[in-house]
């Protein structure tokens, strides 16, 4: 039904100049002489929301278009305002004037012209919209924290102390994470270094004894069924081959004949096949490594079993499969250390006395391989000259490094320099740096270290060479005095970058959450929702979200727990109404839609669609020859109307899947990149919903190119949808030829997508 006679209005947000600085608001308003158009400096503010509601009621509006920032940010806020005025949420649309117009087009005239077409097309689409009804489900009251490092421990304790039953899942045999490896820690307000374990161990023991925390160690998350508020989580718990009877006496390790590399001690050969990770490990149970145990590898040994007085050794243990259901999830999967062997000029892996800050932390730790003594790995002698090199793999534009600052490296180097000088005043310590970054109160610590006679050389070393006597020399230019220097070194310490851990990237795929350009789990909004992910009910904290130190990790863990608790406390969640619906008057019960790849559709006496299973991908719509099935909010009539209002001769129309693909295009604007103003975006559930009718409409209006931007095949939905979308694309390409294009979207590769948009315009020119 065409509702073009219904009272309608357009609201344009200036966004504090983000939109109005590049789009002529007055000219834009004058382009709609037959429609009520309003503008406001900040529509998302309290006053802006009230202004929106007042004008809707005063003007009797029934259809509203809001031109503002990305819908991912404030769409729910504006829809809530509309619903408070009695307007169905489907009768309000948010147009992305910031990320996809003002931020990517520097020419004001072109940006303003494009903004008009975007607003106009949304208004035309609204006239074809039908009201939707929202349904709710109760939220499971339990929570899951993934990762037992310092952030995960604090998040779990915050939730549990708020009365939430919390599962804490850790892949290692003990909680503690990277923080357990650090002998001493620094603090913003102190000039002394504190024992890391003295702070960490009480928290670990509190986790183990807390009645509201269920600790699952040596576990891997296998799958998460993404029903928001009711996540079904599949977990595999690896066998320890040691039961809970273990009293941690250590007799088994004493008689074990197998000595292996100790990952906790950064590769030192001081670990047995049966061991406990460190003395304060939680839980206090030994475990057997099946890759090194003679008995588990098919040989004959069993010495550990023979000496165990409590009969705790059990070689028959198997993997245990655990299923839990939770309402909220917090990802706290930590970080990985950059591999400096990618910088061969520094000799890491070739020269035994070149190590990383984490390896130095273990050497200086009292429970480390040298019991806290500063000794060289090559000969166990004390070094006379220690040189530290900053930003190894950080602030690096080369492909072998990372462009971002890892934030903690400067302070880690200062801490270790302080520890060395306090204990060994005769050791010379030199730090080669680009810029020392000691923000806030950390500046006091920086000054205190300078007063210890630690030398600072401003410059990035070119290489590390080895002399005939196995001594090292660091070649560097001091950029303050333009002098080339050769610094003698008995030990070189590389401040390696903090990178996303393998677990972080793996769990992001399982949770189906977006990653940042740098590979960390991306927050919904850096200021307004800094711990929310792209998936409702899933949160992130600590170095799983970005590089940060212990202080910031703990603070963010508290916020993540607070947000998760608030989400659970709501008690219910509204289901996404944008799912498939079938018209029984048109449906012929042909059964084609039953091939839904997610199993959401069945046929009894009529087509039945499970609202808990359907994710609104739209694949079924391309199967129905009778047009009997559509996605609420994405009917063919609505999409054709949007194309009609948007497409002009010479344009490139981009159909972007609504999750990762759309976020990737938003990220082009956030990264201050650009592409032609003739490139216009239409958000769809997935590109499988696009029909030949829609393409005909676009090409008949003079569009040069149509691009399908689809979810990548390495997330839960993408691995199913992408092959179907690709097959559908090639069916259409056979008819429409080279004017049709398909592109996978990855948020870190936003520039590649913008380059593609630009290249398509160049082809036509």
C-alpha positions, 0 to 999 in steps of 0.5 A: 500500500502506498502511504505517500499521503501520510504526514511525514517529516525529515530531521537532519542532525548537524552532529556538531559540525560532522555533518553540517561542515560538509553538507549544506543543510539549508540547501538540503532543506530547500530540496524538499519543498513539499515535506516538513524538514527540521534540523538540530545541532545534536539530535541524539542529545536529551534536548534533541530527542525532546525536540524530535518528539515535540515536532512529531506531535506538533506536526502530527507526523506518521512517517519520519526520516532522521539524517544523522550518523550510522544506524549502528549508533543511535537507531534504537534511540530514535526508534524509541523516541518515535514509539513514545509518540505512538509511531511504529518503529518501522515508520522511522528510518535513520539515514547515514549522512555522516559515515557514508556522506560527509566523512567520505566526500570533501566536495560540499556540492556533491555531498549535499546532492548525495545527501538529498538522494539518500533522504529522498530514497528513504522517504520513498521506502517509508511509504511502502513500509508496513508496521511490525510487532515486537515479541520478547523472550526472557533472558537467561540469568547466568553469565559467561566470562571467556578468559581467566586473565586479570580482566576475566577474573575481575569481570567474573568477580564483579558479576558474582558479587552482584549475585549473577551465577557466572561461568569462568572458562579458561583454556589453560590449566590455571587462571592468571593469564599473562599477569601471572608471568610478571614478577613486579607491576607498576602503578600510576600513583607509586614509584615502587614496584609491587609483587604481581602475584601478591595482587593476583593470587588473592583474586584467583583464590576468591574465584575458586571459592566463590559460590556464584562462580563455576570455574572451568579450566583446560576448556575450549569454547567449541560453538555458541548458538547465537540466540541473544539473551539465551546463548547455548555454549558448547565447551570441550574440557580436555583431560588432565589425567589427574583427578581432583584427589590431587593434594599437590604434593609434587611427588609425581613431578619429582619422579617423572623422567621427561623434561620439556620446555616450560611455556610459562617460563618462556621456553626454559627447559625446566618442566616435567611431563606432569606438572603444575603451571606455577606454585600459586596455580588455581585450581591446585591440581597437577596435569599431564601433558599427553604430547610428552608423557611416555605412558600416554604416547604408548610407552611404558612408564607409570612412575607418577602413578606408582608414587601417588599416595591418593591414587589421583593419576588416571590415564583413562580420562577422555575429553568432557563435553559441556553444554551451558546456557547463559544470557550474557557473555564477556570476552576477556581472551587477552593478548599475544606477544609479537614475534620479533623474528619478523624483524631479522635485523634484531637477531631474535631467535639467532642470538640467545641474548636477544629476548623480549620484555616478557622473557626478561620479566620471567628472568627477574621474577623470583619464581622464574628460571633464574629465581630472579637473578639477572643472568644471560640465557647463553652462559648464565652470567650477569650482563654488564650492558643491557640495551632495550629497544622500544616499538618492536612491531608497534608504531610500524608502517611496514607489513611485518609490524603494527601501526598502533602503539601498544601502550604498555611497552614504555612503562614495562621498559622503565619498570625493568630498567628500575628493577635492574638498577635497584638490584645491580647499580653497576649494570648499564641500562640504555633505552632506545626509543622513538617517543617515551609515552608515560601519560598522566601520573606515570610521568613521575615514574619516568622521571624517577627512572631517569634519576637512576642513571638509565641512559636514553637514546632517541632513535630506532636501531637499524640492526644488532650485530654480533662481534667475534667474542659473541658480544652484541652491538646495537647500531642506532642513530641518535636523532637528537644530535644526529650521531651514529652510535654503536652501543655494546650489549651483553643483553638486548631486550625487545619491547615487542608489540601487544597483539590479538591472541589466537584465542581472541580471533578464534572466539570472535569468529565463534561469537560472530562479533566484529574485529577492529582493523588491528584484529582485536574485538571491536567495541560498538562505539569507542566513547558511548559503548566501549565494552559492547560488541556488535552482538547484543548481549556480548561484551569485551574487556581487557587486551582482547579489545585493544592494547592496555595495561593491568590498571586499564584492563581491570577498570574495563573489566568492571565496566563490562561486568556492569553492562552485562549485569544491566543487560541480564537485569532487564529480564527480557529481550525483544526479538529482532522483528526483521525476520521472514514472513509468508503470505498464506494467500499467495503461498502454493506450498511448493516447499522450496523455502524449506531448504533454509540453511538455518532450518528455520522453515517447515511446512505443516498445513502452511509455511511455518517460520521459527522466529527464534531460529530465523535470522532474517538473511533473506535467502528464502525470498530468492527461492520463492517464485510466487513472491509469497515470502519476504523479510519484514522491513525488506520487502521487494516493494520497499527495496525497489522504492529505495532504488528508485529514489537513490539511483541516478545515471552514472551511479554505483549502487552497493548492496551491503549485508547489514553486519560486517559488510555495512560496518566495513563501509562505515569504517571507511568514513571513520578512517577518513578515507574517501570514495566517489559520491556516485557510490551509494549504499543500500543496507540489506540483510544479506545480498541473497535478497537482491532480485533481478527486478531490483537490478533492472530498476537500477540499470534502467535508471542509468546505474553503471555498476552494482556491487554486492558486499557480503559477509566473509565466510569465516563467521557463523552466518557468513560460512553458510550464507557466503557460498549461497550469496556467491552462487546467487551472484553468479546466476545474476552475473550470467545475465547482467555481465561485468556490471555486476561485482561481488566483494567480501567484507573485512573490517580491517580491509576497509581501504581495499573496499574504498579503492574498489569503489574508486576504481569502478568510477575510473573504469567508466571515465 
